[in-house]
Amino acid sequence: MIAWVNKVVALTSILLCFCDKDQVMVILLTGGAGYIGSHTARQLSGQGFQVIIYDNFSSGHREAVKEFPIVAGDIADADMVRATITRYRIQAVIHFAADSLVAASVTNPARYFQNNVCKGLILFNQLVDQNVRYIILSSSAAVYGEPSVVPINEEHPLKPANPYGDTKCMLEKILQRYHEAYGLKYASLRYFNAAGAYPGGDIGEDHEPETHLIPTVLKAALGQIEKVSVFGRDYPTRDGTAVRDYVHVKDLAEAHVLALNALRHGMPSTAYNLGSEEGFSVLEVLRTATKITGKSIKYEVGPRRAGDPAVLVASSTKIKRELGWHPEHKTLAEIIGTAWKWHLSHPHGYKVPSSGDSEIE
Ligand SMILES: NC(=O)c1ccc[n+]([C@@H]2O[C@H](COP(=O)([O-])OP(=O)(O)OC[C@H]3O[C@@H](n4cnc5c(N)ncnc54)[C@H](O)[C@@H]3O)[C@@H](O)[C@H]2O)c1
């Protein structure tokens, strides 16, 4: 029943966005030129929101968001954030901007606390000062650390196992306190493993370095890397390799739209897990990718990585029940299929290949 009511509310707000120019909500996407941000920008704009991208391009791509107004800036630049909020009359922020490599956060925690927490705080202070009332935070399954129960729901204790997870936990806590003190309403969305690409294949994942499994496997299928490293084959899982929950990036994007609409229609500030609720092992990903690409993909088994849990699978019951979120691209084959389409049409990502780069047939 609640899900049905939320769907009606969401539909009504979409109609309002389209019907009345004054009602068009303007959303600032920090880190909007990144992987998840660029997909969310599309999803929001397709539903009548006006999107402004704010990015320092440390890992983002202009080509991913060329149809939107772009402000090139750092979230720590309080003057530029303030000017952007005023100029575009920003009403809500979706905060993607962050560094997000777990291993790098272990060797260089200073960078992670600085970019994610200190700079995040500067941004939040501007939102409060400028009376922006809503924020959606990109949080992560990393806030849970090694899970004591799987599937993991939002009640699971927050015990991050690395500095990256610490930063997401801290941002969530800051938002909770800012909400209590200043009325800034928030939803923290804890993503599990974002994967896949927009079904048209014109935007997708392009990280440098690439540390995520699916794009790495597809790079091996394209012959761009020799083999895939499999970290550990002695986990207590069905084939000994680590099991993860892959959620399609377009479904993630849609969850931001639902959360935003719910916040403006009175939903209390809260946190939601976003996963497909199904786990796949590294070897299952390799097998599915082999089938979809028709290429043989070499891999090499090495030791486990420190701090890598055996199984991370979400319970997303809360967001399904409260906001009516239902992932459309649920199967691993669909997720890898859309990613493959993107990789085939953009073998060098957003980079235009130089004459020295080899092309894929
Ligand atoms: N990709 C995943 O599977 C995953 C999982 C859990 C959480 N997350 C979180 O989701 C968010 C988006 O992830 P992504 O995979 O799209 O990452 P991404 O690296 O593709 O995007 C991050 C964007 O933020 C920008 N940025 C970084 N620091 C900035 C700063 N100080 N000022 C302005 N812009 C800045 C980058 O240029 C980039 O465009 C991140 O917060 C990440 O921690 C991602």
The ligand as an ORCA input file, in Angstrom:
! r2SCAN-3c Opt
* xyz 0 1
  N      30.766      2.662     -8.206
  C      30.334      1.951     -7.173
  O      30.149      0.715     -7.272
  C      30.050      2.632     -5.855
  C      29.635      1.837     -4.758
  C      29.339      2.462     -3.570
  C      29.430      3.841     -3.450
  N      29.857      4.595     -4.502
  C      29.929      6.056     -4.345
  O      29.158      6.650     -5.373
  C      29.728      7.898     -5.777
  C      29.928      7.897     -7.264
  O      30.747      6.783     -7.621
  P      31.273      6.609     -9.122
  O      31.607      5.181     -9.295
  O      30.351      7.296    -10.040
  O      32.650      7.420     -8.994
  P      33.347      8.367    -10.094
  O      34.770      8.459     -9.692
  O      33.022      7.906    -11.464
  O      32.618      9.756     -9.826
  C      33.004     10.640     -8.812
  C      32.976     12.034     -9.404
  O      33.272     12.982     -8.386
  C      34.183     13.951     -8.916
  N      34.895     14.511     -7.742
  C      35.691     13.861     -6.870
  N      36.119     14.701     -5.912
  C      35.569     15.919     -6.190
  C      35.634     17.192     -5.559
  N      36.382     17.405     -4.465
  N      34.939     18.228     -6.107
  C      34.194     18.038     -7.224
  N      34.092     16.841     -7.872
  C      34.784     15.803     -7.344
  C      35.038     13.178     -9.908
  O      35.661     13.985    -10.884
  C      34.008     12.237    -10.525
  O      33.374     12.829    -11.635
  C      30.996      8.057     -4.955
  O      30.697      8.852     -3.843
  C      31.310      6.629     -4.523
  O      32.030      6.623     -3.307
  C      30.165      4.014     -5.713
*
